[in-house]
Amino acid sequence: MKIHQLLDAPGIILTNEEKDFIESHHKEISLHSLYDREEVLARNLVRKGVYEISKDNKNIILKDADNRKKPI
């Protein structure tokens, strides 16, 4: 094992499509405003820890960059 693997936390791997989704949307997104494919991307990003679901289950909110690991 290399030293940088021990010191650095593993990053989040994003596809180009997921990266474009993050860049093209606001910090808070209503789930009802998304198209079918965008909803699939949003669910994947929630699973990866990039977004979190609001308490009312109607919006997803981008997590702070400090709280999540850096993307690869």
PDB file of N, H, CA, C and O in Angstrom:
ATOM      1  N   MET A   1       0.851  -1.178   0.000  1.00  0.00           N
ATOM      2  CA  MET A   1       0.000   0.000   0.000  1.00  0.00           C
ATOM      3  C   MET A   1       0.893   1.236   0.000  1.00  0.00           C
ATOM      4  O   MET A   1       1.919   1.276   0.680  1.00  0.00           O
ATOM      5  N   LYS A   2       0.496   2.230  -0.760  1.00  0.00           N
ATOM      6  H   LYS A   2      -0.337   2.198  -1.313  1.00  0.00           H
ATOM      7  CA  LYS A   2       1.283   3.453  -0.876  1.00  0.00           C
ATOM      8  C   LYS A   2       0.873   4.448   0.204  1.00  0.00           C
ATOM      9  O   LYS A   2      -0.242   4.393   0.723  1.00  0.00           O
ATOM     10  N   ILE A   3       1.777   5.350   0.533  1.00  0.00           N
ATOM     11  H   ILE A   3       2.683   5.396   0.112  1.00  0.00           H
ATOM     12  CA  ILE A   3       1.534   6.313   1.610  1.00  0.00           C
ATOM     13  C   ILE A   3       0.346   7.216   1.295  1.00  0.00           C
ATOM     14  O   ILE A   3      -0.459   7.503   2.181  1.00  0.00           O
ATOM     15  N   HIS A   4       0.222   7.669   0.048  1.00  0.00           N
ATOM     16  H   HIS A   4       0.876   7.437  -0.672  1.00  0.00           H
ATOM     17  CA  HIS A   4      -0.904   8.557  -0.275  1.00  0.00           C
ATOM     18  C   HIS A   4      -2.235   7.833  -0.128  1.00  0.00           C
ATOM     19  O   HIS A   4      -3.251   8.485   0.116  1.00  0.00           O
ATOM     20  N   GLN A   5      -2.270   6.513  -0.265  1.00  0.00           N
ATOM     21  H   GLN A   5      -1.446   5.984  -0.463  1.00  0.00           H
ATOM     22  CA  GLN A   5      -3.495   5.765  -0.051  1.00  0.00           C
ATOM     23  C   GLN A   5      -3.862   5.726   1.427  1.00  0.00           C
ATOM     24  O   GLN A   5      -5.041   5.683   1.779  1.00  0.00           O
ATOM     25  N   LEU A   6      -2.874   5.742   2.269  1.00  0.00           N
ATOM     26  H   LEU A   6      -1.916   5.777   1.983  1.00  0.00           H
ATOM     27  CA  LEU A   6      -3.128   5.743   3.706  1.00  0.00           C
ATOM     28  C   LEU A   6      -3.568   7.104   4.214  1.00  0.00           C
ATOM     29  O   LEU A   6      -4.417   7.200   5.101  1.00  0.00           O
ATOM     30  N   LEU A   7      -2.990   8.156   3.650  1.00  0.00           N
ATOM     31  H   LEU A   7      -2.301   8.078   2.929  1.00  0.00           H
ATOM     32  CA  LEU A   7      -3.266   9.503   4.129  1.00  0.00           C
ATOM     33  C   LEU A   7      -4.542  10.103   3.543  1.00  0.00           C
ATOM     34  O   LEU A   7      -5.280  10.800   4.239  1.00  0.00           O
ATOM     35  N   ASP A   8      -4.799   9.834   2.274  1.00  0.00           N
ATOM     36  H   ASP A   8      -4.199   9.268   1.709  1.00  0.00           H
ATOM     37  CA  ASP A   8      -5.970  10.398   1.606  1.00  0.00           C
ATOM     38  C   ASP A   8      -7.152   9.456   1.728  1.00  0.00           C
ATOM     39  O   ASP A   8      -7.013   8.237   1.620  1.00  0.00           O
ATOM     40  N   ALA A   9      -8.313  10.041   1.956  1.00  0.00           N
ATOM     41  H   ALA A   9      -8.426  11.030   2.044  1.00  0.00           H
ATOM     42  CA  ALA A   9      -9.537   9.249   1.950  1.00  0.00           C
ATOM     43  C   ALA A   9      -9.908   8.973   0.494  1.00  0.00           C
ATOM     44  O   ALA A   9      -9.609   9.787  -0.380  1.00  0.00           O
ATOM     45  N   PRO A  10     -10.540   7.863   0.227  1.00  0.00           N
ATOM     46  CA  PRO A  10     -10.930   7.588  -1.159  1.00  0.00           C
ATOM     47  C   PRO A  10     -11.933   8.619  -1.652  1.00  0.00           C
ATOM     48  O   PRO A  10     -12.810   9.048  -0.902  1.00  0.00           O
ATOM     49  N   GLY A  11     -11.807   9.013  -2.900  1.00  0.00           N
ATOM     50  H   GLY A  11     -11.094   8.665  -3.510  1.00  0.00           H
ATOM     51  CA  GLY A  11     -12.697  10.017  -3.479  1.00  0.00           C
ATOM     52  C   GLY A  11     -13.953   9.393  -4.050  1.00  0.00           C
ATOM     53  O   GLY A  11     -14.084   8.170  -4.102  1.00  0.00           O
ATOM     54  N   ILE A  12     -14.862  10.227  -4.471  1.00  0.00           N
ATOM     55  H   ILE A  12     -14.756  11.220  -4.429  1.00  0.00           H
ATOM     56  CA  ILE A  12     -16.103   9.779  -5.089  1.00  0.00           C
ATOM     57  C   ILE A  12     -15.893   9.797  -6.590  1.00  0.00           C
ATOM     58  O   ILE A  12     -15.501  10.819  -7.155  1.00  0.00           O
ATOM     59  N   ILE A  13     -16.148   8.687  -7.229  1.00  0.00           N
ATOM     60  H   ILE A  13     -16.466   7.857  -6.770  1.00  0.00           H
ATOM     61  CA  ILE A  13     -15.980   8.595  -8.673  1.00  0.00           C
ATOM     62  C   ILE A  13     -17.297   8.998  -9.333  1.00  0.00           C
ATOM     63  O   ILE A  13     -18.344   8.409  -9.065  1.00  0.00           O
ATOM     64  N   LEU A  14     -17.230  10.010 -10.199  1.00  0.00           N
ATOM     65  H   LEU A  14     -16.379  10.489 -10.416  1.00  0.00           H
ATOM     66  CA  LEU A  14     -18.406  10.509 -10.902  1.00  0.00           C
ATOM     67  C   LEU A  14     -18.256  10.272 -12.395  1.00  0.00           C
ATOM     68  O   LEU A  14     -17.160  10.383 -12.945  1.00  0.00           O
ATOM     69  N   THR A  15     -19.356   9.949 -13.040  1.00  0.00           N
ATOM     70  H   THR A  15     -20.246   9.859 -12.593  1.00  0.00           H
ATOM     71  CA  THR A  15     -19.350   9.862 -14.495  1.00  0.00           C
ATOM     72  C   THR A  15     -19.459  11.276 -15.062  1.00  0.00           C
ATOM     73  O   THR A  15     -19.781  12.219 -14.339  1.00  0.00           O
ATOM     74  N   ASN A  16     -19.193  11.413 -16.340  1.00  0.00           N
ATOM     75  H   ASN A  16     -18.931  10.647 -16.927  1.00  0.00           H
ATOM     76  CA  ASN A  16     -19.328  12.723 -16.981  1.00  0.00           C
ATOM     77  C   ASN A  16     -20.764  13.220 -16.915  1.00  0.00           C
ATOM     78  O   ASN A  16     -21.006  14.414 -16.740  1.00  0.00           O
ATOM     79  N   GLU A  17     -21.710  12.308 -17.054  1.00  0.00           N
ATOM     80  H   GLU A  17     -21.513  11.338 -17.197  1.00  0.00           H
ATOM     81  CA  GLU A  17     -23.123  12.672 -16.999  1.00  0.00           C
ATOM     82  C   GLU A  17     -23.508  13.194 -15.608  1.00  0.00           C
ATOM     83  O   GLU A  17     -24.263  14.160 -15.495  1.00  0.00           O
ATOM     84  N   GLU A  18     -22.992  12.559 -14.556  1.00  0.00           N
ATOM     85  H   GLU A  18     -22.379  11.775 -14.647  1.00  0.00           H
ATOM     86  CA  GLU A  18     -23.266  13.014 -13.199  1.00  0.00           C
ATOM     87  C   GLU A  18     -22.605  14.363 -12.934  1.00  0.00           C
ATOM     88  O   GLU A  18     -23.195  15.228 -12.286  1.00  0.00           O
ATOM     89  N   LYS A  19     -21.408  14.543 -13.423  1.00  0.00           N
ATOM     90  H   LYS A  19     -20.928  13.841 -13.950  1.00  0.00           H
ATOM     91  CA  LYS A  19     -20.712  15.821 -13.260  1.00  0.00           C
ATOM     92  C   LYS A  19     -21.479  16.951 -13.953  1.00  0.00           C
ATOM     93  O   LYS A  19     -21.631  18.036 -13.392  1.00  0.00           O
ATOM     94  N   ASP A  20     -21.959  16.697 -15.168  1.00  0.00           N
ATOM     95  H   ASP A  20     -21.836  15.815 -15.624  1.00  0.00           H
ATOM     96  CA  ASP A  20     -22.755  17.690 -15.889  1.00  0.00           C
ATOM     97  C   ASP A  20     -24.054  18.004 -15.151  1.00  0.00           C
ATOM     98  O   ASP A  20     -24.494  19.154 -15.129  1.00  0.00           O
ATOM     99  N   PHE A  21     -24.671  16.986 -14.545  1.00  0.00           N
ATOM    100  H   PHE A  21     -24.315  16.051 -14.563  1.00  0.00           H
ATOM    101  CA  PHE A  21     -25.899  17.185 -13.771  1.00  0.00           C
ATOM    102  C   PHE A  21     -25.645  18.135 -12.605  1.00  0.00           C
ATOM    103  O   PHE A  21     -26.421  19.061 -12.371  1.00  0.00           O
ATOM    104  N   ILE A  22     -24.559  17.902 -11.878  1.00  0.00           N
ATOM    105  H   ILE A  22     -23.928  17.150 -12.068  1.00  0.00           H
ATOM    106  CA  ILE A  22     -24.225  18.747 -10.720  1.00  0.00           C
ATOM    107  C   ILE A  22     -23.967  20.182 -11.155  1.00  0.00           C
ATOM    108  O   ILE A  22     -24.421  21.124 -10.506  1.00  0.00           O
ATOM    109  N   GLU A  23     -23.237  20.345 -12.255  1.00  0.00           N
ATOM    110  H   GLU A  23     -22.869  19.579 -12.781  1.00  0.00           H
ATOM    111  CA  GLU A  23     -22.889  21.691 -12.724  1.00  0.00           C
ATOM    112  C   GLU A  23     -24.091  22.449 -13.286  1.00  0.00           C
ATOM    113  O   GLU A  23     -24.119  23.678 -13.236  1.00  0.00           O
ATOM    114  N   SER A  24     -25.079  21.736 -13.817  1.00  0.00           N
ATOM    115  H   SER A  24     -25.056  20.737 -13.858  1.00  0.00           H
ATOM    116  CA  SER A  24     -26.201  22.410 -14.467  1.00  0.00           C
ATOM    117  C   SER A  24     -27.392  22.672 -13.541  1.00  0.00           C
ATOM    118  O   SER A  24     -28.343  23.337 -13.953  1.00  0.00           O
ATOM    119  N   HIS A  25     -27.367  22.172 -12.309  1.00  0.00           N
ATOM    120  H   HIS A  25     -26.594  21.633 -11.975  1.00  0.00           H
ATOM    121  CA  HIS A  25     -28.483  22.366 -11.392  1.00  0.00           C
ATOM    122  C   HIS A  25     -28.057  23.199 -10.187  1.00  0.00           C
ATOM    123  O   HIS A  25     -26.874  23.338  -9.880  1.00  0.00           O
ATOM    124  N   HIS A  26     -29.061  23.741  -9.527  1.00  0.00           N
ATOM    125  H   HIS A  26     -30.022  23.629  -9.777  1.00  0.00           H
ATOM    126  CA  HIS A  26     -28.828  24.551  -8.337  1.00  0.00           C
ATOM    127  C   HIS A  26     -28.496  23.673  -7.141  1.00  0.00           C
ATOM    128  O   HIS A  26     -28.477  22.446  -7.239  1.00  0.00           O
ATOM    129  N   LYS A  27     -28.240  24.312  -6.025  1.00  0.00           N
ATOM    130  H   LYS A  27     -28.256  25.308  -5.945  1.00  0.00           H
ATOM    131  CA  LYS A  27     -27.884  23.604  -4.801  1.00  0.00           C
ATOM    132  C   LYS A  27     -29.053  22.766  -4.272  1.00  0.00           C
ATOM    133  O   LYS A  27     -28.837  21.696  -3.702  1.00  0.00           O
ATOM    134  N   GLU A  28     -30.270  23.239  -4.455  1.00  0.00           N
ATOM    135  H   GLU A  28     -30.445  24.108  -4.918  1.00  0.00           H
ATOM    136  CA  GLU A  28     -31.459  22.501  -4.026  1.00  0.00           C
ATOM    137  C   GLU A  28     -32.344  22.249  -5.242  1.00  0.00           C
ATOM    138  O   GLU A  28     -32.641  23.169  -6.004  1.00  0.00           O
ATOM    139  N   ILE A  29     -32.767  20.984  -5.419  1.00  0.00           N
ATOM    140  H   ILE A  29     -32.526  20.237  -4.800  1.00  0.00           H
ATOM    141  CA  ILE A  29     -33.526  20.598  -6.606  1.00  0.00           C
ATOM    142  C   ILE A  29     -34.810  19.901  -6.173  1.00  0.00           C
ATOM    143  O   ILE A  29     -34.791  19.012  -5.322  1.00  0.00           O
ATOM    144  N   SER A  30     -35.915  20.312  -6.764  1.00  0.00           N
ATOM    145  H   SER A  30     -35.931  21.035  -7.455  1.00  0.00           H
ATOM    146  CA  SER A  30     -37.188  19.638  -6.526  1.00  0.00           C
ATOM    147  C   SER A  30     -37.210  18.348  -7.345  1.00  0.00           C
ATOM    148  O   SER A  30     -36.926  18.368  -8.543  1.00  0.00           O
ATOM    149  N   LEU A  31     -37.541  17.241  -6.711  1.00  0.00           N
ATOM    150  H   LEU A  31     -37.772  17.225  -5.738  1.00  0.00           H
ATOM    151  CA  LEU A  31     -37.567  15.956  -7.414  1.00  0.00           C
ATOM    152  C   LEU A  31     -38.670  15.903  -8.469  1.00  0.00           C
ATOM    153  O   LEU A  31     -38.551  15.180  -9.458  1.00  0.00           O
ATOM    154  N   HIS A  32     -39.734  16.661  -8.260  1.00  0.00           N
ATOM    155  H   HIS A  32     -39.831  17.248  -7.456  1.00  0.00           H
ATOM    156  CA  HIS A  32     -40.847  16.665  -9.214  1.00  0.00           C
ATOM    157  C   HIS A  32     -40.499  17.401 -10.503  1.00  0.00           C
ATOM    158  O   HIS A  32     -41.172  17.214 -11.516  1.00  0.00           O
ATOM    159  N   SER A  33     -39.458  18.234 -10.485  1.00  0.00           N
ATOM    160  H   SER A  33     -38.911  18.385  -9.662  1.00  0.00           H
ATOM    161  CA  SER A  33     -39.087  18.997 -11.670  1.00  0.00           C
ATOM    162  C   SER A  33     -38.117  18.249 -12.582  1.00  0.00           C
ATOM    163  O   SER A  33     -37.771  18.748 -13.653  1.00  0.00           O
ATOM    164  N   LEU A  34     -37.675  17.061 -12.171  1.00  0.00           N
ATOM    165  H   LEU A  34     -37.956  16.657 -11.301  1.00  0.00           H
ATOM    166  CA  LEU A  34     -36.688  16.315 -12.940  1.00  0.00           C
ATOM    167  C   LEU A  34     -37.349  15.379 -13.943  1.00  0.00           C
ATOM    168  O   LEU A  34     -38.423  14.830 -13.694  1.00  0.00           O
ATOM    169  N   TYR A  35     -36.680  15.209 -15.093  1.00  0.00           N
ATOM    170  H   TYR A  35     -35.808  15.655 -15.296  1.00  0.00           H
ATOM    171  CA  TYR A  35     -37.102  14.211 -16.067  1.00  0.00           C
ATOM    172  C   TYR A  35     -36.687  12.833 -15.563  1.00  0.00           C
ATOM    173  O   TYR A  35     -35.966  12.720 -14.572  1.00  0.00           O
ATOM    174  N   ASP A  36     -37.144  11.791 -16.245  1.00  0.00           N
ATOM    175  H   ASP A  36     -37.730  11.883 -17.050  1.00  0.00           H
ATOM    176  CA  ASP A  36     -36.876  10.425 -15.791  1.00  0.00           C
ATOM    177  C   ASP A  36     -35.380  10.138 -15.653  1.00  0.00           C
ATOM    178  O   ASP A  36     -34.950   9.622 -14.621  1.00  0.00           O
ATOM    179  N   ARG A  37     -34.594  10.456 -16.658  1.00  0.00           N
ATOM    180  H   ARG A  37     -34.943  10.875 -17.496  1.00  0.00           H
ATOM    181  CA  ARG A  37     -33.160  10.171 -16.611  1.00  0.00           C
ATOM    182  C   ARG A  37     -32.469  11.000 -15.531  1.00  0.00           C
ATOM    183  O   ARG A  37     -31.568  10.514 -14.847  1.00  0.00           O
ATOM    184  N   GLU A  38     -32.894  12.248 -15.384  1.00  0.00           N
ATOM    185  H   GLU A  38     -33.626  12.643 -15.940  1.00  0.00           H
ATOM    186  CA  GLU A  38     -32.320  13.099 -14.343  1.00  0.00           C
ATOM    187  C   GLU A  38     -32.641  12.555 -12.956  1.00  0.00           C
ATOM    188  O   GLU A  38     -31.828  12.673 -12.039  1.00  0.00           O
ATOM    189  N   GLU A  39     -33.806  11.969 -12.798  1.00  0.00           N
ATOM    190  H   GLU A  39     -34.467  11.873 -13.542  1.00  0.00           H
ATOM    191  CA  GLU A  39     -34.180  11.394 -11.506  1.00  0.00           C
ATOM    192  C   GLU A  39     -33.287  10.196 -11.171  1.00  0.00           C
ATOM    193  O   GLU A  39     -32.907  10.011 -10.015  1.00  0.00           O
ATOM    194  N   VAL A  40     -32.954   9.390 -12.172  1.00  0.00           N
ATOM    195  H   VAL A  40     -33.263   9.541 -13.111  1.00  0.00           H
ATOM    196  CA  VAL A  40     -32.044   8.262 -11.963  1.00  0.00           C
ATOM    197  C   VAL A  40     -30.664   8.775 -11.549  1.00  0.00           C
ATOM    198  O   VAL A  40     -30.048   8.239 -10.627  1.00  0.00           O
ATOM    199  N   LEU A  41     -30.188   9.802 -12.226  1.00  0.00           N
ATOM    200  H   LEU A  41     -30.688  10.237 -12.975  1.00  0.00           H
ATOM    201  CA  LEU A  41     -28.894  10.394 -11.873  1.00  0.00           C
ATOM    202  C   LEU A  41     -28.924  10.953 -10.449  1.00  0.00           C
ATOM    203  O   LEU A  41     -27.974  10.777  -9.687  1.00  0.00           O
ATOM    204  N   ALA A  42     -30.012  11.621 -10.100  1.00  0.00           N
ATOM    205  H   ALA A  42     -30.784  11.764 -10.719  1.00  0.00           H
ATOM    206  CA  ALA A  42     -30.130  12.201  -8.759  1.00  0.00           C
ATOM    207  C   ALA A  42     -30.112  11.111  -7.695  1.00  0.00           C
ATOM    208  O   ALA A  42     -29.468  11.273  -6.658  1.00  0.00           O
ATOM    209  N   ARG A  43     -30.801  10.016  -7.933  1.00  0.00           N
ATOM    210  H   ARG A  43     -31.323   9.884  -8.775  1.00  0.00           H
ATOM    211  CA  ARG A  43     -30.802   8.911  -6.966  1.00  0.00           C
ATOM    212  C   ARG A  43     -29.409   8.313  -6.810  1.00  0.00           C
ATOM    213  O   ARG A  43     -28.998   7.976  -5.700  1.00  0.00           O
ATOM    214  N   ASN A  44     -28.675   8.178  -7.925  1.00  0.00           N
ATOM    215  H   ASN A  44     -29.009   8.452  -8.828  1.00  0.00           H
ATOM    216  CA  ASN A  44     -27.307   7.662  -7.853  1.00  0.00           C
ATOM    217  C   ASN A  44     -26.404   8.612  -7.066  1.00  0.00           C
ATOM    218  O   ASN A  44     -25.547   8.166  -6.303  1.00  0.00           O
ATOM    219  N   LEU A  45     -26.594   9.908  -7.248  1.00  0.00           N
ATOM    220  H   LEU A  45     -27.290  10.271  -7.868  1.00  0.00           H
ATOM    221  CA  LEU A  45     -25.774  10.886  -6.530  1.00  0.00           C
ATOM    222  C   LEU A  45     -26.119  10.920  -5.039  1.00  0.00           C
ATOM    223  O   LEU A  45     -25.257  11.216  -4.211  1.00  0.00           O
ATOM    224  N   VAL A  46     -27.361  10.622  -4.696  1.00  0.00           N
ATOM    225  H   VAL A  46     -28.061  10.382  -5.368  1.00  0.00           H
ATOM    226  CA  VAL A  46     -27.727  10.510  -3.276  1.00  0.00           C
ATOM    227  C   VAL A  46     -27.034   9.295  -2.678  1.00  0.00           C
ATOM    228  O   VAL A  46     -26.508   9.365  -1.567  1.00  0.00           O
ATOM    229  N   ARG A  47     -27.028   8.174  -3.410  1.00  0.00           N
ATOM    230  H   ARG A  47     -27.455   8.117  -4.313  1.00  0.00           H
ATOM    231  CA  ARG A  47     -26.355   6.967  -2.928  1.00  0.00           C
ATOM    232  C   ARG A  47     -24.856   7.180  -2.751  1.00  0.00           C
ATOM    233  O   ARG A  47     -24.240   6.622  -1.843  1.00  0.00           O
ATOM    234  N   LYS A  48     -24.276   7.999  -3.637  1.00  0.00           N
ATOM    235  H   LYS A  48     -24.776   8.452  -4.375  1.00  0.00           H
ATOM    236  CA  LYS A  48     -22.841   8.265  -3.562  1.00  0.00           C
ATOM    237  C   LYS A  48     -22.498   9.297  -2.496  1.00  0.00           C
ATOM    238  O   LYS A  48     -21.323   9.483  -2.178  1.00  0.00           O
ATOM    239  N   GLY A  49     -23.494   9.968  -1.942  1.00  0.00           N
ATOM    240  H   GLY A  49     -24.448   9.817  -2.200  1.00  0.00           H
ATOM    241  CA  GLY A  49     -23.255  10.932  -0.875  1.00  0.00           C
ATOM    242  C   GLY A  49     -22.995  12.343  -1.349  1.00  0.00           C
ATOM    243  O   GLY A  49     -22.527  13.173  -0.571  1.00  0.00           O
ATOM    244  N   VAL A  50     -23.288  12.639  -2.609  1.00  0.00           N
ATOM    245  H   VAL A  50     -23.668  11.965  -3.242  1.00  0.00           H
ATOM    246  CA  VAL A  50     -23.097  13.991  -3.133  1.00  0.00           C
ATOM    247  C   VAL A  50     -24.288  14.871  -2.761  1.00  0.00           C
ATOM    248  O   VAL A  50     -24.117  16.037  -2.405  1.00  0.00           O
ATOM    249  N   TYR A  51     -25.490  14.310  -2.844  1.00  0.00           N
ATOM    250  H   TYR A  51     -25.629  13.363  -3.133  1.00  0.00           H
ATOM    251  CA  TYR A  51     -26.722  14.995  -2.450  1.00  0.00           C
ATOM    252  C   TYR A  51     -27.322  14.276  -1.252  1.00  0.00           C
ATOM    253  O   TYR A  51     -26.990  13.125  -0.970  1.00  0.00           O
ATOM    254  N   GLU A  52     -28.211  14.974  -0.552  1.00  0.00           N
ATOM    255  H   GLU A  52     -28.481  15.909  -0.781  1.00  0.00           H
ATOM    256  CA  GLU A  52     -28.996  14.332   0.500  1.00  0.00           C
ATOM    257  C   GLU A  52     -30.456  14.711   0.296  1.00  0.00           C
ATOM    258  O   GLU A  52     -30.764  15.771  -0.249  1.00  0.00           O
ATOM    259  N   ILE A  53     -31.340  13.845   0.734  1.00  0.00           N
ATOM    260  H   ILE A  53     -31.090  12.984   1.176  1.00  0.00           H
ATOM    261  CA  ILE A  53     -32.772  14.059   0.572  1.00  0.00           C
ATOM    262  C   ILE A  53     -33.276  14.905   1.733  1.00  0.00           C
ATOM    263  O   ILE A  53     -32.897  14.684   2.883  1.00  0.00           O
ATOM    264  N   SER A  54     -34.137  15.880   1.424  1.00  0.00           N
ATOM    265  H   SER A  54     -34.445  16.059   0.490  1.00  0.00           H
ATOM    266  CA  SER A  54     -34.704  16.738   2.470  1.00  0.00           C
ATOM    267  C   SER A  54     -35.653  15.929   3.337  1.00  0.00           C
ATOM    268  O   SER A  54     -36.051  14.820   2.978  1.00  0.00           O
ATOM    269  N   LYS A  55     -36.010  16.491   4.476  1.00  0.00           N
ATOM    270  H   LYS A  55     -35.687  17.391   4.768  1.00  0.00           H
ATOM    271  CA  LYS A  55     -36.869  15.785   5.429  1.00  0.00           C
ATOM    272  C   LYS A  55     -38.267  15.530   4.891  1.00  0.00           C
ATOM    273  O   LYS A  55     -38.924  14.572   5.300  1.00  0.00           O
ATOM    274  N   ASP A  56     -38.731  16.379   3.973  1.00  0.00           N
ATOM    275  H   ASP A  56     -38.197  17.156   3.640  1.00  0.00           H
ATOM    276  CA  ASP A  56     -40.064  16.186   3.406  1.00  0.00           C
ATOM    277  C   ASP A  56     -40.062  15.292   2.161  1.00  0.00           C
ATOM    278  O   ASP A  56     -41.111  15.077   1.554  1.00  0.00           O
ATOM    279  N   ASN A  57     -38.891  14.772   1.778  1.00  0.00           N
ATOM    280  H   ASN A  57     -38.039  14.947   2.272  1.00  0.00           H
ATOM    281  CA  ASN A  57     -38.718  13.863   0.635  1.00  0.00           C
ATOM    282  C   ASN A  57     -39.147  14.476  -0.698  1.00  0.00           C
ATOM    283  O   ASN A  57     -39.488  13.745  -1.629  1.00  0.00           O
ATOM    284  N   LYS A  58     -39.135  15.794  -0.801  1.00  0.00           N
ATOM    285  H   LYS A  58     -38.859  16.387  -0.045  1.00  0.00           H
ATOM    286  CA  LYS A  58     -39.524  16.455  -2.042  1.00  0.00           C
ATOM    287  C   LYS A  58     -38.349  17.091  -2.763  1.00  0.00           C
ATOM    288  O   LYS A  58     -38.445  17.385  -3.954  1.00  0.00           O
ATOM    289  N   ASN A  59     -37.245  17.309  -2.066  1.00  0.00           N
ATOM    290  H   ASN A  59     -37.167  17.070  -1.098  1.00  0.00           H
ATOM    291  CA  ASN A  59     -36.078  17.974  -2.650  1.00  0.00           C
ATOM    292  C   ASN A  59     -34.816  17.177  -2.342  1.00  0.00           C
ATOM    293  O   ASN A  59     -34.768  16.382  -1.404  1.00  0.00           O
ATOM    294  N   ILE A  60     -33.798  17.418  -3.163  1.00  0.00           N
ATOM    295  H   ILE A  60     -33.837  18.064  -3.925  1.00  0.00           H
ATOM    296  CA  ILE A  60     -32.469  16.933  -2.817  1.00  0.00           C
ATOM    297  C   ILE A  60     -31.569  18.155  -2.686  1.00  0.00           C
ATOM    298  O   ILE A  60     -31.727  19.140  -3.407  1.00  0.00           O
ATOM    299  N   ILE A  61     -30.627  18.075  -1.761  1.00  0.00           N
ATOM    300  H   ILE A  61     -30.498  17.275  -1.176  1.00  0.00           H
ATOM    301  CA  ILE A  61     -29.779  19.215  -1.433  1.00  0.00           C
ATOM    302  C   ILE A  61     -28.323  18.801  -1.589  1.00  0.00           C
ATOM    303  O   ILE A  61     -27.908  17.756  -1.088  1.00  0.00           O
ATOM    304  N   LEU A  62     -27.561  19.617  -2.281  1.00  0.00           N
ATOM    305  H   LEU A  62     -27.898  20.466  -2.688  1.00  0.00           H
ATOM    306  CA  LEU A  62     -26.141  19.364  -2.476  1.00  0.00           C
ATOM    307  C   LEU A  62     -25.425  19.493  -1.142  1.00  0.00           C
ATOM    308  O   LEU A  62     -25.574  20.503  -0.454  1.00  0.00           O
ATOM    309  N   LYS A  63     -24.650  18.483  -0.769  1.00  0.00           N
ATOM    310  H   LYS A  63     -24.529  17.662  -1.327  1.00  0.00           H
ATOM    311  CA  LYS A  63     -23.890  18.537   0.475  1.00  0.00           C
ATOM    312  C   LYS A  63     -22.718  19.485   0.306  1.00  0.00           C
ATOM    313  O   LYS A  63     -22.244  19.708  -0.808  1.00  0.00           O
ATOM    314  N   ASP A  64     -22.255  20.040   1.413  1.00  0.00           N
ATOM    315  H   ASP A  64     -22.640  19.858   2.317  1.00  0.00           H
ATOM    316  CA  ASP A  64     -21.099  20.928   1.375  1.00  0.00           C
ATOM    317  C   ASP A  64     -19.880  20.161   0.897  1.00  0.00           C
ATOM    318  O   ASP A  64     -19.714  18.984   1.216  1.00  0.00           O
ATOM    319  N   ALA A  65     -19.034  20.826   0.136  1.00  0.00           N
ATOM    320  H   ALA A  65     -19.169  21.782  -0.123  1.00  0.00           H
ATOM    321  CA  ALA A  65     -17.827  20.185  -0.378  1.00  0.00           C
ATOM    322  C   ALA A  65     -16.890  19.788   0.755  1.00  0.00           C
ATOM    323  O   ALA A  65     -16.124  18.836   0.608  1.00  0.00           O
ATOM    324  N   ASP A  66     -16.933  20.492   1.879  1.00  0.00           N
ATOM    325  H   ASP A  66     -17.555  21.265   1.999  1.00  0.00           H
ATOM    326  CA  ASP A  66     -16.067  20.164   3.005  1.00  0.00           C
ATOM    327  C   ASP A  66     -16.486  18.866   3.679  1.00  0.00           C
ATOM    328  O   ASP A  66     -15.649  18.147   4.223  1.00  0.00           O
ATOM    329  N   ASN A  67     -17.784  18.564   3.644  1.00  0.00           N
ATOM    330  H   ASN A  67     -18.465  19.148   3.203  1.00  0.00           H
ATOM    331  CA  ASN A  67     -18.292  17.375   4.324  1.00  0.00           C
ATOM    332  C   ASN A  67     -18.151  16.103   3.508  1.00  0.00           C
ATOM    333  O   ASN A  67     -18.215  15.006   4.062  1.00  0.00           O
ATOM    334  N   ARG A  68     -17.959  16.232   2.199  1.00  0.00           N
ATOM    335  H   ARG A  68     -17.907  17.123   1.749  1.00  0.00           H
ATOM    336  CA  ARG A  68     -17.825  15.027   1.385  1.00  0.00           C
ATOM    337  C   ARG A  68     -16.410  14.919   0.856  1.00  0.00           C
ATOM    338  O   ARG A  68     -15.660  15.895   0.832  1.00  0.00           O
ATOM    339  N   LYS A  69     -16.067  13.749   0.443  1.00  0.00           N
ATOM    340  H   LYS A  69     -16.677  12.956   0.462  1.00  0.00           H
ATOM    341  CA  LYS A  69     -14.727  13.505  -0.055  1.00  0.00           C
ATOM    342  C   LYS A  69     -14.588  14.084  -1.448  1.00  0.00           C
ATOM    343  O   LYS A  69     -15.574  14.207  -2.175  1.00  0.00           O
ATOM    344  N   LYS A  70     -13.365  14.441  -1.822  1.00  0.00           N
ATOM    345  H   LYS A  70     -12.565  14.342  -1.231  1.00  0.00           H
ATOM    346  CA  LYS A  70     -13.163  15.061  -3.127  1.00  0.00           C
ATOM    347  C   LYS A  70     -13.398  14.061  -4.244  1.00  0.00           C
ATOM    348  O   LYS A  70     -12.990  12.906  -4.127  1.00  0.00           O
ATOM    349  N   PRO A  71     -14.059  14.484  -5.346  1.00  0.00           N
ATOM    350  CA  PRO A  71     -14.316  13.574  -6.461  1.00  0.00           C
ATOM    351  C   PRO A  71     -13.035  13.265  -7.233  1.00  0.00           C
ATOM    352  O   PRO A  71     -12.116  14.081  -7.304  1.00  0.00           O
ATOM    353  N   ILE A  72     -13.004  12.090  -7.795  1.00  0.00           N
ATOM    354  H   ILE A  72     -13.750  11.427  -7.738  1.00  0.00           H
ATOM    355  CA  ILE A  72     -11.856  11.688  -8.622  1.00  0.00           C
ATOM    356  C   ILE A  72     -12.160  11.984 -10.066  1.00  0.00           C
ATOM    357  O   ILE A  72     -11.330  11.724 -10.938  1.00  0.00           O
TER     358      ILE A  72
END
